[in-house]
Amino acid sequence: MAIHTLSGYPTYIEVDAETGRTQVTFDFKTPSDADLFAGFMRNLFTGVEVLVDVDEVDEEEDDDD
């Protein structure tokens, strides 16, 4: 099975501090291949995972509190 990466970008972002929710609208180019489009839709409807790169904190530094 091949993996295809479909890149998109946000067109709207709203952060609600009261509810702790973030709503984002993304824009993707629609795949022309029917199977790829179906897989794209399936994955969008099952949820999106965002990877966030953060610096690791040394646990010994946290003990100073």
N, C-alpha and C positions, 0 to 999 in steps of 0.2 A: 504494500500500500504506500503510495506517495503522499508526502506532506506538502501542502501548498500554503504559503504565507500570503494573506491578503492584508495589505496595509491600509489603514484609514487614519483620519485625523478628527479631533473634536471640533464641532461647530458651535456647541453651546455647553456651558458648565454652570451648574447651580449648586452651591453648598448651603445646606440648611443646618445652622448651628443648633437649633432647638430639637430637631429630630435626629441629628447625627447622620443624615443621608446626603449623598451626592448624586445628582442626576446629570448625566452626560449624553449628548447627542453626537453620534459619529457619522462621518461620511466615508463610504467605501465605494470603489468602482465595482459595479455588479459583474460577477463572472459570467461569461457568455456560455460556458460549458454547463449543460443541465445538471450533471452529477455534481460538479463543483459548486454550483449555485445551491443545490439541495443540501449539501454538506455544510455550506456556509450558513444557510438559514437554520439548520438543525443546531449548529453550535451557538449561534446567536441566541436562540430561544432557550437553550439549556444553561446559559449564563456565560459571562465573560470573566476571565481571570486576568488581573493586572499584576505584573511583577514590579516590585519597587526595590530599588537598590539603596540600601542604607549602610552606613558605616557600623561595623560591629563595635560594641562597647565592651571594654575589659571589665569583667565582673568584679575584680578587685577595686576598681575605681568607684563602682556603685556602693561598696561597703562603707565609704567615707561619710555617707549621709547620716 
